[in-house]
Amino acid sequence: MNKTELKKAKKELGLLDRNDIAQVTGWSQRTVRQLMNEKEFPLIQKGRKKQVLLQDLRDYLSYKRTTNGTTR
């Protein structure tokens, strides 16, 4: 799989890593790292690689916003 195909597949799946989340939200790396370490965060982890599906991130942030930051 070449780089173009890899980018296309990543976009279709909607998998975001820490850098992607920081770019999309404008948050610092530290803030995103803390978010991804929360127990309730819908994290996909394989080895050291941590990712989240875009839709899961949307759902999680929407839930956090509507529940005033309380946990699930």
N, CA, C and O atoms as a Maestro MAE file, in Angstrom:
{
 s_m_m2io_version
 :::
 2.0.0
}

f_m_ct {
 s_m_title
 :::
 protein
 m_atom[288] {
  # First column is atom index #
  i_m_mmod_type
  r_m_x_coord
  r_m_y_coord
  r_m_z_coord
  i_m_residue_number
  s_m_chain_name
  s_m_pdb_residue_name
  s_m_pdb_atom_name
  i_m_atomic_number
  :::
  1 25 0.850 -1.169 0.000 1 A "MET " " N  " 7
  2 3 0.000 0.000 0.000 1 A "MET " " CA " 6
  3 2 0.900 1.238 0.000 1 A "MET " " C  " 6
  4 15 1.772 1.379 0.857 1 A "MET " " O  " 8
  5 25 0.684 2.120 -0.953 2 A "ASN " " N  " 7
  6 3 1.506 3.330 -1.012 2 A "ASN " " CA " 6
  7 2 0.935 4.415 -0.089 2 A "ASN " " C  " 6
  8 15 -0.120 4.228 0.516 2 A "ASN " " O  " 8
  9 25 1.632 5.536 0.013 3 A "LYS " " N  " 7
  10 3 1.240 6.595 0.946 3 A "LYS " " CA " 6
  11 2 -0.120 7.185 0.611 3 A "LYS " " C  " 6
  12 15 -0.892 7.508 1.514 3 A "LYS " " O  " 8
  13 25 -0.423 7.327 -0.666 4 A "THR " " N  " 7
  14 3 -1.717 7.878 -1.077 4 A "THR " " CA " 6
  15 2 -2.850 6.950 -0.661 4 A "THR " " C  " 6
  16 15 -3.863 7.401 -0.126 4 A "THR " " O  " 8
  17 25 -2.678 5.660 -0.905 5 A "GLU " " N  " 7
  18 3 -3.692 4.689 -0.516 5 A "GLU " " CA " 6
  19 2 -3.863 4.648 0.995 5 A "GLU " " C  " 6
  20 15 -4.975 4.505 1.501 5 A "GLU " " O  " 8
  21 25 -2.746 4.776 1.711 6 A "LEU " " N  " 7
  22 3 -2.786 4.769 3.167 6 A "LEU " " CA " 6
  23 2 -3.561 5.967 3.699 6 A "LEU " " C  " 6
  24 15 -4.385 5.818 4.601 6 A "LEU " " O  " 8
  25 25 -3.307 7.155 3.150 7 A "LYS " " N  " 7
  26 3 -4.037 8.354 3.564 7 A "LYS " " CA " 6
  27 2 -5.527 8.218 3.271 7 A "LYS " " C  " 6
  28 15 -6.362 8.619 4.081 7 A "LYS " " O  " 8
  29 25 -5.859 7.654 2.115 8 A "LYS " " N  " 7
  30 3 -7.258 7.465 1.739 8 A "LYS " " CA " 6
  31 2 -7.956 6.507 2.693 8 A "LYS " " C  " 6
  32 15 -9.081 6.764 3.122 8 A "LYS " " O  " 8
  33 25 -7.296 5.409 3.024 9 A "ALA " " N  " 7
  34 3 -7.877 4.437 3.947 9 A "ALA " " CA " 6
  35 2 -8.074 5.043 5.335 9 A "ALA " " C  " 6
  36 15 -9.098 4.815 5.978 9 A "ALA " " O  " 8
  37 25 -7.091 5.814 5.789 10 A "LYS " " N  " 7
  38 3 -7.185 6.468 7.097 10 A "LYS " " CA " 6
  39 2 -8.357 7.441 7.123 10 A "LYS " " C  " 6
  40 15 -9.091 7.516 8.108 10 A "LYS " " O  " 8
  41 25 -8.525 8.185 6.034 11 A "LYS " " N  " 7
  42 3 -9.618 9.146 5.949 11 A "LYS " " CA " 6
  43 2 -10.971 8.440 5.939 11 A "LYS " " C  " 6
  44 15 -11.908 8.886 6.602 11 A "LYS " " O  " 8
  45 25 -11.078 7.350 5.196 12 A "GLU " " N  " 7
  46 3 -12.335 6.609 5.121 12 A "GLU " " CA " 6
  47 2 -12.704 5.998 6.467 12 A "GLU " " C  " 6
  48 15 -13.872 6.014 6.857 12 A "GLU " " O  " 8
  49 25 -11.723 5.462 7.176 13 A "LEU " " N  " 7
  50 3 -11.982 4.886 8.495 13 A "LEU " " CA " 6
  51 2 -12.249 5.962 9.528 13 A "LEU " " C  " 6
  52 15 -13.008 5.756 10.475 13 A "LEU " " O  " 8
  53 25 -11.631 7.090 9.341 14 A "GLY " " N  " 7
  54 3 -11.790 8.170 10.300 14 A "GLY " " CA " 6
  55 2 -10.989 7.949 11.559 14 A "GLY " " C  " 6
  56 15 -11.407 8.371 12.637 14 A "GLY " " O  " 8
  57 25 -9.835 7.290 11.448 15 A "LEU " " N  " 7
  58 3 -8.980 7.062 12.602 15 A "LEU " " CA " 6
  59 2 -8.098 8.276 12.852 15 A "LEU " " C  " 6
  60 15 -7.414 8.750 11.944 15 A "LEU " " O  " 8
  61 25 -8.113 8.775 14.070 16 A "LEU " " N  " 7
  62 3 -7.323 9.934 14.438 16 A "LEU " " CA " 6
  63 2 -6.326 9.565 15.522 16 A "LEU " " C  " 6
  64 15 -6.659 8.842 16.461 16 A "LEU " " O  " 8
  65 25 -5.105 10.060 15.390 17 A "ASP " " N  " 7
  66 3 -4.128 9.891 16.461 17 A "ASP " " CA " 6
  67 2 -4.030 11.203 17.241 17 A "ASP " " C  " 6
  68 15 -4.774 12.146 16.973 17 A "ASP " " O  " 8
  69 25 -3.128 11.256 18.187 18 A "ARG " " N  " 7
  70 3 -3.011 12.431 19.055 18 A "ARG " " CA " 6
  71 2 -2.748 13.703 18.251 18 A "ARG " " C  " 6
  72 15 -3.332 14.749 18.534 18 A "ARG " " O  " 8
  73 25 -1.873 13.616 17.254 19 A "ASN " " N  " 7
  74 3 -1.559 14.787 16.437 19 A "ASN " " CA " 6
  75 2 -2.773 15.270 15.649 19 A "ASN " " C  " 6
  76 15 -3.013 16.472 15.537 19 A "ASN " " O  " 8
  77 25 -3.536 14.324 15.104 20 A "ASP " " N  " 7
  78 3 -4.737 14.686 14.352 20 A "ASP " " CA " 6
  79 2 -5.750 15.400 15.243 20 A "ASP " " C  " 6
  80 15 -6.330 16.411 14.845 20 A "ASP " " O  " 8
  81 25 -5.961 14.876 16.442 21 A "ILE " " N  " 7
  82 3 -6.922 15.480 17.370 21 A "ILE " " CA " 6
  83 2 -6.472 16.889 17.747 21 A "ILE " " C  " 6
  84 15 -7.289 17.807 17.818 21 A "ILE " " O  " 8
  85 25 -5.184 17.056 17.987 22 A "ALA " " N  " 7
  86 3 -4.652 18.381 18.337 22 A "ALA " " CA " 6
  87 2 -4.865 19.373 17.193 22 A "ALA " " C  " 6
  88 15 -5.217 20.528 17.432 22 A "ALA " " O  " 8
  89 25 -4.657 18.935 15.973 23 A "GLN " " N  " 7
  90 3 -4.849 19.820 14.823 23 A "GLN " " CA " 6
  91 2 -6.320 20.181 14.638 23 A "GLN " " C  " 6
  92 15 -6.646 21.337 14.368 23 A "GLN " " O  " 8
  93 25 -7.194 19.214 14.780 24 A "VAL " " N  " 7
  94 3 -8.623 19.446 14.576 24 A "VAL " " CA " 6
  95 2 -9.203 20.356 15.660 24 A "VAL " " C  " 6
  96 15 -9.984 21.258 15.359 24 A "VAL " " O  " 8
  97 25 -8.828 20.125 16.901 25 A "THR " " N  " 7
  98 3 -9.413 20.861 18.012 25 A "THR " " CA " 6
  99 2 -8.674 22.138 18.366 25 A "THR " " C  " 6
  100 15 -9.254 23.053 18.951 25 A "THR " " O  " 8
  101 25 -7.396 22.205 18.015 26 A "GLY " " N  " 7
  102 3 -6.585 23.347 18.405 26 A "GLY " " CA " 6
  103 2 -6.056 23.229 19.825 26 A "GLY " " C  " 6
  104 15 -5.498 24.185 20.365 26 A "GLY " " O  " 8
  105 25 -6.229 22.063 20.430 27 A "TRP " " N  " 7
  106 3 -5.755 21.819 21.787 27 A "TRP " " CA " 6
  107 2 -4.282 21.450 21.768 27 A "TRP " " C  " 6
  108 15 -3.745 21.040 20.739 27 A "TRP " " O  " 8
  109 25 -3.642 21.599 22.906 28 A "SER " " N  " 7
  110 3 -2.230 21.241 23.010 28 A "SER " " CA " 6
  111 2 -2.070 19.718 23.041 28 A "SER " " C  " 6
  112 15 -3.021 18.981 23.303 28 A "SER " " O  " 8
  113 25 -0.841 19.269 22.764 29 A "GLN " " N  " 7
  114 3 -0.538 17.836 22.836 29 A "GLN " " CA " 6
  115 2 -0.803 17.308 24.245 29 A "GLN " " C  " 6
  116 15 -1.304 16.197 24.416 29 A "GLN " " O  " 8
  117 25 -0.466 18.104 25.237 30 A "ARG " " N  " 7
  118 3 -0.668 17.690 26.630 30 A "ARG " " CA " 6
  119 2 -2.150 17.482 26.935 30 A "ARG " " C  " 6
  120 15 -2.525 16.493 27.566 30 A "ARG " " O  " 8
  121 25 -2.982 18.403 26.490 31 A "THR " " N  " 7
  122 3 -4.421 18.291 26.723 31 A "THR " " CA " 6
  123 2 -4.989 17.052 26.043 31 A "THR " " C  " 6
  124 15 -5.788 16.321 26.629 31 A "THR " " O  " 8
  125 25 -4.571 16.825 24.811 32 A "VAL " " N  " 7
  126 3 -5.054 15.656 24.068 32 A "VAL " " CA " 6
  127 2 -4.568 14.368 24.735 32 A "VAL " " C  " 6
  128 15 -5.321 13.398 24.826 32 A "VAL " " O  " 8
  129 25 -3.333 14.352 25.196 33 A "ARG " " N  " 7
  130 3 -2.793 13.177 25.887 33 A "ARG " " CA " 6
  131 2 -3.617 12.876 27.143 33 A "ARG " " C  " 6
  132 15 -3.945 11.721 27.414 33 A "ARG " " O  " 8
  133 25 -3.945 13.918 27.902 34 A "GLN " " N  " 7
  134 3 -4.756 13.732 29.107 34 A "GLN " " CA " 6
  135 2 -6.142 13.203 28.752 34 A "GLN " " C  " 6
  136 15 -6.665 12.319 29.431 34 A "GLN " " O  " 8
  137 25 -6.732 13.738 27.697 35 A "LEU " " N  " 7
  138 3 -8.040 13.273 27.237 35 A "LEU " " CA " 6
  139 2 -7.985 11.799 26.867 35 A "LEU " " C  " 6
  140 15 -8.862 11.026 27.251 35 A "LEU " " O  " 8
  141 25 -6.955 11.407 26.121 36 A "MET " " N  " 7
  142 3 -6.840 10.026 25.661 36 A "MET " " CA " 6
  143 2 -6.536 9.058 26.802 36 A "MET " " C  " 6
  144 15 -6.724 7.851 26.650 36 A "MET " " O  " 8
  145 25 -6.073 9.565 27.935 37 A "ASN " " N  " 7
  146 3 -5.793 8.711 29.083 37 A "ASN " " CA " 6
  147 2 -6.982 8.566 30.027 37 A "ASN " " C  " 6
  148 15 -6.908 7.820 31.003 37 A "ASN " " O  " 8
  149 25 -8.088 9.279 29.744 38 A "GLU " " N  " 7
  150 3 -9.277 9.133 30.569 38 A "GLU " " CA " 6
  151 2 -9.861 7.737 30.379 38 A "GLU " " C  " 6
  152 15 -9.865 7.197 29.273 38 A "GLU " " O  " 8
  153 25 -10.339 7.178 31.445 39 A "LYS " " N  " 7
  154 3 -10.844 5.807 31.420 39 A "LYS " " CA " 6
  155 2 -12.014 5.632 30.450 39 A "LYS " " C  " 6
  156 15 -12.129 4.592 29.801 39 A "LYS " " O  " 8
  157 25 -12.870 6.629 30.348 40 A "GLU " " N  " 7
  158 3 -14.073 6.532 29.525 40 A "GLU " " CA " 6
  159 2 -13.831 6.841 28.047 40 A "GLU " " C  " 6
  160 15 -14.721 6.645 27.221 40 A "GLU " " O  " 8
  161 25 -12.640 7.321 27.712 41 A "PHE " " N  " 7
  162 3 -12.351 7.718 26.337 41 A "PHE " " CA " 6
  163 2 -12.357 6.488 25.430 41 A "PHE " " C  " 6
  164 15 -11.765 5.466 25.775 41 A "PHE " " O  " 8
  165 25 -13.024 6.576 24.265 42 A "PRO " " N  " 7
  166 3 -13.154 5.414 23.359 42 A "PRO " " CA " 6
  167 2 -11.880 5.141 22.557 42 A "PRO " " C  " 6
  168 15 -11.862 5.293 21.336 42 A "PRO " " O  " 8
  169 25 -10.852 4.749 23.232 43 A "LEU " " N  " 7
  170 3 -9.526 4.581 22.664 43 A "LEU " " CA " 6
  171 2 -9.361 3.224 21.988 43 A "LEU " " C  " 6
  172 15 -9.832 2.201 22.484 43 A "LEU " " O  " 8
  173 25 -8.690 3.242 20.860 44 A "ILE " " N  " 7
  174 3 -8.261 2.013 20.193 44 A "ILE " " CA " 6
  175 2 -6.752 1.986 20.343 44 A "ILE " " C  " 6
  176 15 -6.059 2.878 19.854 44 A "ILE " " O  " 8
  177 25 -6.241 0.967 21.016 45 A "GLN " " N  " 7
  178 3 -4.807 0.917 21.271 45 A "GLN " " CA " 6
  179 2 -4.246 -0.416 20.807 45 A "GLN " " C  " 6
  180 15 -4.759 -1.483 21.145 45 A "GLN " " O  " 8
  181 25 -3.190 -0.327 20.034 46 A "LYS " " N  " 7
  182 3 -2.454 -1.499 19.576 46 A "LYS " " CA " 6
  183 2 -0.996 -1.205 19.844 46 A "LYS " " C  " 6
  184 15 -0.381 -0.402 19.142 46 A "LYS " " O  " 8
  185 25 -0.436 -1.850 20.860 47 A "GLY " " N  " 7
  186 3 0.927 -1.536 21.269 47 A "GLY " " CA " 6
  187 2 0.967 -0.140 21.843 47 A "GLY " " C  " 6
  188 15 0.198 0.189 22.746 47 A "GLY " " O  " 8
  189 25 1.857 0.679 21.326 48 A "ARG " " N  " 7
  190 3 1.953 2.067 21.786 48 A "ARG " " CA " 6
  191 2 1.091 3.025 20.967 48 A "ARG " " C  " 6
  192 15 0.925 4.186 21.340 48 A "ARG " " O  " 8
  193 25 0.547 2.545 19.859 49 A "LYS " " N  " 7
  194 3 -0.255 3.380 18.967 49 A "LYS " " CA " 6
  195 2 -1.651 3.553 19.547 49 A "LYS " " C  " 6
  196 15 -2.362 2.575 19.777 49 A "LYS " " O  " 8
  197 25 -2.039 4.809 19.783 50 A "LYS " " N  " 7
  198 3 -3.362 5.125 20.317 50 A "LYS " " CA " 6
  199 2 -4.117 5.926 19.270 50 A "LYS " " C  " 6
  200 15 -3.616 6.917 18.740 50 A "LYS " " O  " 8
  201 25 -5.338 5.474 18.983 51 A "GLN " " N  " 7
  202 3 -6.173 6.148 18.002 51 A "GLN " " CA " 6
  203 2 -7.616 6.122 18.468 51 A "GLN " " C  " 6
  204 15 -7.979 5.403 19.399 51 A "GLN " " O  " 8
  205 25 -8.426 6.923 17.799 52 A "VAL " " N  " 7
  206 3 -9.857 6.949 18.078 52 A "VAL " " CA " 6
  207 2 -10.578 7.158 16.747 52 A "VAL " " C  " 6
  208 15 -10.091 7.866 15.866 52 A "VAL " " O  " 8
  209 25 -11.738 6.534 16.620 53 A "LEU " " N  " 7
  210 3 -12.547 6.770 15.437 53 A "LEU " " CA " 6
  211 2 -13.156 8.164 15.528 53 A "LEU " " C  " 6
  212 15 -13.573 8.591 16.605 53 A "LEU " " O  " 8
  213 25 -13.209 8.865 14.417 54 A "LEU " " N  " 7
  214 3 -13.730 10.222 14.388 54 A "LEU " " CA " 6
  215 2 -15.133 10.291 14.979 54 A "LEU " " C  " 6
  216 15 -15.418 11.178 15.783 54 A "LEU " " O  " 8
  217 25 -16.010 9.372 14.593 55 A "GLN " " N  " 7
  218 3 -17.381 9.394 15.104 55 A "GLN " " CA " 6
  219 2 -17.416 9.136 16.604 55 A "GLN " " C  " 6
  220 15 -18.229 9.733 17.309 55 A "GLN " " O  " 8
  221 25 -16.553 8.261 17.103 56 A "ASP " " N  " 7
  222 3 -16.492 8.011 18.548 56 A "ASP " " CA " 6
  223 2 -16.028 9.255 19.298 56 A "ASP " " C  " 6
  224 15 -16.527 9.550 20.384 56 A "ASP " " O  " 8
  225 25 -15.073 9.985 18.720 57 A "LEU " " N  " 7
  226 3 -14.610 11.232 19.337 57 A "LEU " " CA " 6
  227 2 -15.737 12.253 19.380 57 A "LEU " " C  " 6
  228 15 -15.942 12.914 20.398 57 A "LEU " " O  " 8
  229 25 -16.464 12.381 18.283 58 A "ARG " " N  " 7
  230 3 -17.613 13.301 18.248 58 A "ARG " " CA " 6
  231 2 -18.633 12.935 19.314 58 A "ARG " " C  " 6
  232 15 -19.096 13.797 20.060 58 A "ARG " " O  " 8
  233 25 -18.978 11.665 19.386 59 A "ASP " " N  " 7
  234 3 -19.964 11.213 20.367 59 A "ASP " " CA " 6
  235 2 -19.486 11.476 21.788 59 A "ASP " " C  " 6
  236 15 -20.251 11.941 22.634 59 A "ASP " " O  " 8
  237 25 -18.224 11.177 22.044 60 A "TYR " " N  " 7
  238 3 -17.656 11.352 23.382 60 A "TYR " " CA " 6
  239 2 -17.679 12.820 23.800 60 A "TYR " " C  " 6
  240 15 -18.110 13.146 24.906 60 A "TYR " " O  " 8
  241 25 -17.218 13.700 22.920 61 A "LEU " " N  " 7
  242 3 -17.187 15.122 23.250 61 A "LEU " " CA " 6
  243 2 -18.595 15.686 23.392 61 A "LEU " " C  " 6
  244 15 -18.837 16.542 24.242 61 A "LEU " " O  " 8
  245 25 -19.514 15.215 22.574 62 A "SER " " N  " 7
  246 3 -20.902 15.660 22.672 62 A "SER " " CA " 6
  247 2 -21.501 15.224 24.005 62 A "SER " " C  " 6
  248 15 -22.204 15.996 24.658 62 A "SER " " O  " 8
  249 25 -21.224 13.993 24.404 63 A "TYR " " N  " 7
  250 3 -21.732 13.480 25.670 63 A "TYR " " CA " 6
  251 2 -21.149 14.273 26.836 63 A "TYR " " C  " 6
  252 15 -21.874 14.656 27.754 63 A "TYR " " O  " 8
  253 25 -19.834 14.521 26.798 64 A "LYS " " N  " 7
  254 3 -19.182 15.277 27.868 64 A "LYS " " CA " 6
  255 2 -19.767 16.684 27.971 64 A "LYS " " C  " 6
  256 15 -19.957 17.197 29.073 64 A "LYS " " O  " 8
  257 25 -20.050 17.305 26.833 65 A "ARG " " N  " 7
  258 3 -20.569 18.666 26.820 65 A "ARG " " CA " 6
  259 2 -21.983 18.717 27.395 65 A "ARG " " C  " 6
  260 15 -22.317 19.641 28.137 65 A "ARG " " O  " 8
  261 25 -22.809 17.738 27.060 66 A "THR " " N  " 7
  262 3 -24.198 17.763 27.516 66 A "THR " " CA " 6
  263 2 -24.373 17.292 28.952 66 A "THR " " C  " 6
  264 15 -25.417 17.522 29.562 66 A "THR " " O  " 8
  265 25 -23.337 16.622 29.498 67 A "THR " " N  " 7
  266 3 -23.434 16.159 30.886 67 A "THR " " CA " 6
  267 2 -22.549 16.986 31.814 67 A "THR " " C  " 6
  268 15 -22.279 16.586 32.947 67 A "THR " " O  " 8
  269 25 -22.099 18.145 31.325 68 A "ASN " " N  " 7
  270 3 -21.267 19.051 32.139 68 A "ASN " " CA " 6
  271 2 -20.010 18.418 32.662 68 A "ASN " " C  " 6
  272 15 -19.577 18.735 33.770 68 A "ASN " " O  " 8
  273 25 -19.402 17.523 31.891 69 A "GLY " " N  " 7
  274 3 -18.117 16.966 32.257 69 A "GLY " " CA " 6
  275 2 -18.160 15.809 33.242 69 A "GLY " " C  " 6
  276 15 -17.112 15.329 33.674 69 A "GLY " " O  " 8
  277 25 -19.347 15.357 33.603 70 A "THR " " N  " 7
  278 3 -19.407 14.200 34.488 70 A "THR " " CA " 6
  279 2 -19.095 12.943 33.711 70 A "THR " " C  " 6
  280 15 -19.231 12.920 32.488 70 A "THR " " O  " 8
  281 25 -18.685 11.910 34.393 71 A "THR " " N  " 7
  282 3 -18.326 10.667 33.714 71 A "THR " " CA " 6
  283 2 -19.564 9.852 33.424 71 A "THR " " C  " 6
  284 15 -20.625 10.065 34.010 71 A "THR " " O  " 8
  285 25 -19.410 8.922 32.514 72 A "ARG " " N  " 7
  286 3 -20.518 8.050 32.102 72 A "ARG " " CA " 6
  287 2 -20.879 7.099 33.196 72 A "ARG " " C  " 6
  288 15 -21.790 6.287 33.032 72 A "ARG " " O  " 8
  :::
 }
 m_bond[287] {
  # First column is bond index #
  i_m_from
  i_m_to
  i_m_order
  :::
  1 1 2 1
  2 2 3 1
  3 3 4 2
  4 3 5 1
  5 5 6 1
  6 6 7 1
  7 7 8 2
  8 7 9 1
  9 9 10 1
  10 10 11 1
  11 11 12 2
  12 11 13 1
  13 13 14 1
  14 14 15 1
  15 15 16 2
  16 15 17 1
  17 17 18 1
  18 18 19 1
  19 19 20 2
  20 19 21 1
  21 21 22 1
  22 22 23 1
  23 23 24 2
  24 23 25 1
  25 25 26 1
  26 26 27 1
  27 27 28 2
  28 27 29 1
  29 29 30 1
  30 30 31 1
  31 31 32 2
  32 31 33 1
  33 33 34 1
  34 34 35 1
  35 35 36 2
  36 35 37 1
  37 37 38 1
  38 38 39 1
  39 39 40 2
  40 39 41 1
  41 41 42 1
  42 42 43 1
  43 43 44 2
  44 43 45 1
  45 45 46 1
  46 46 47 1
  47 47 48 2
  48 47 49 1
  49 49 50 1
  50 50 51 1
  51 51 52 2
  52 51 53 1
  53 53 54 1
  54 54 55 1
  55 55 56 2
  56 55 57 1
  57 57 58 1
  58 58 59 1
  59 59 60 2
  60 59 61 1
  61 61 62 1
  62 62 63 1
  63 63 64 2
  64 63 65 1
  65 65 66 1
  66 66 67 1
  67 67 68 2
  68 67 69 1
  69 69 70 1
  70 70 71 1
  71 71 72 2
  72 71 73 1
  73 73 74 1
  74 74 75 1
  75 75 76 2
  76 75 77 1
  77 77 78 1
  78 78 79 1
  79 79 80 2
  80 79 81 1
  81 81 82 1
  82 82 83 1
  83 83 84 2
  84 83 85 1
  85 85 86 1
  86 86 87 1
  87 87 88 2
  88 87 89 1
  89 89 90 1
  90 90 91 1
  91 91 92 2
  92 91 93 1
  93 93 94 1
  94 94 95 1
  95 95 96 2
  96 95 97 1
  97 97 98 1
  98 98 99 1
  99 99 100 2
  100 99 101 1
  101 101 102 1
  102 102 103 1
  103 103 104 2
  104 103 105 1
  105 105 106 1
  106 106 107 1
  107 107 108 2
  108 107 109 1
  109 109 110 1
  110 110 111 1
  111 111 112 2
  112 111 113 1
  113 113 114 1
  114 114 115 1
  115 115 116 2
  116 115 117 1
  117 117 118 1
  118 118 119 1
  119 119 120 2
  120 119 121 1
  121 121 122 1
  122 122 123 1
  123 123 124 2
  124 123 125 1
  125 125 126 1
  126 126 127 1
  127 127 128 2
  128 127 129 1
  129 129 130 1
  130 130 131 1
  131 131 132 2
  132 131 133 1
  133 133 134 1
  134 134 135 1
  135 135 136 2
  136 135 137 1
  137 137 138 1
  138 138 139 1
  139 139 140 2
  140 139 141 1
  141 141 142 1
  142 142 143 1
  143 143 144 2
  144 143 145 1
  145 145 146 1
  146 146 147 1
  147 147 148 2
  148 147 149 1
  149 149 150 1
  150 150 151 1
  151 151 152 2
  152 151 153 1
  153 153 154 1
  154 154 155 1
  155 155 156 2
  156 155 157 1
  157 157 158 1
  158 158 159 1
  159 159 160 2
  160 159 161 1
  161 161 162 1
  162 162 163 1
  163 163 164 2
  164 163 165 1
  165 165 166 1
  166 166 167 1
  167 167 168 2
  168 167 169 1
  169 169 170 1
  170 170 171 1
  171 171 172 2
  172 171 173 1
  173 173 174 1
  174 174 175 1
  175 175 176 2
  176 175 177 1
  177 177 178 1
  178 178 179 1
  179 179 180 2
  180 179 181 1
  181 181 182 1
  182 182 183 1
  183 183 184 2
  184 183 185 1
  185 185 186 1
  186 186 187 1
  187 187 188 2
  188 187 189 1
  189 189 190 1
  190 190 191 1
  191 191 192 2
  192 191 193 1
  193 193 194 1
  194 194 195 1
  195 195 196 2
  196 195 197 1
  197 197 198 1
  198 198 199 1
  199 199 200 2
  200 199 201 1
  201 201 202 1
  202 202 203 1
  203 203 204 2
  204 203 205 1
  205 205 206 1
  206 206 207 1
  207 207 208 2
  208 207 209 1
  209 209 210 1
  210 210 211 1
  211 211 212 2
  212 211 213 1
  213 213 214 1
  214 214 215 1
  215 215 216 2
  216 215 217 1
  217 217 218 1
  218 218 219 1
  219 219 220 2
  220 219 221 1
  221 221 222 1
  222 222 223 1
  223 223 224 2
  224 223 225 1
  225 225 226 1
  226 226 227 1
  227 227 228 2
  228 227 229 1
  229 229 230 1
  230 230 231 1
  231 231 232 2
  232 231 233 1
  233 233 234 1
  234 234 235 1
  235 235 236 2
  236 235 237 1
  237 237 238 1
  238 238 239 1
  239 239 240 2
  240 239 241 1
  241 241 242 1
  242 242 243 1
  243 243 244 2
  244 243 245 1
  245 245 246 1
  246 246 247 1
  247 247 248 2
  248 247 249 1
  249 249 250 1
  250 250 251 1
  251 251 252 2
  252 251 253 1
  253 253 254 1
  254 254 255 1
  255 255 256 2
  256 255 257 1
  257 257 258 1
  258 258 259 1
  259 259 260 2
  260 259 261 1
  261 261 262 1
  262 262 263 1
  263 263 264 2
  264 263 265 1
  265 265 266 1
  266 266 267 1
  267 267 268 2
  268 267 269 1
  269 269 270 1
  270 270 271 1
  271 271 272 2
  272 271 273 1
  273 273 274 1
  274 274 275 1
  275 275 276 2
  276 275 277 1
  277 277 278 1
  278 278 279 1
  279 279 280 2
  280 279 281 1
  281 281 282 1
  282 282 283 1
  283 283 284 2
  284 283 285 1
  285 285 286 1
  286 286 287 1
  287 287 288 2
  :::
 }
}
